[in-house]
Amino acid sequence: MSQEFFDDEDSAHLFQLIHMLQRSAMMHMGLLQDSEGRVHYNLGETKAAIDTLSMLKVKMAGNLTVKESTMLNGIISELQMQF
C-alpha cells in the first residue's frame, strides 16, 4: 500500500486489520481461494468477520477520519451484500 494514501501509520495499520477481516469473510464465502488453492464455505466464519467489522465501526465512531470511515462503511456494505 502506498503511504501517500493513508494519513498516518495508524491509518495504514487500521486498513491492514480491516483488510484481513475482509479477506477472511471473502474466503469463507468461497470468493477467494486459500494459500493452497482450496475453496471454503463457512458462513459462520463469514458472519463472525462481518460482525467484527461492524463492531469496530460502532466502537470507533467519532474517532475515524472521513477516509477511514468511508473505507470501512464500503467494505462492510460490500460484504453484507455478498453474504
PyMOL commands that set and color helices and strands:
alter all, ss='L'
color gray80, all
select helices_A, chain A and resi 9-28+43-59+66-82
alter helices_A, ss='H'
color red, helices_A
deselect
rebuild
show_as cartoon
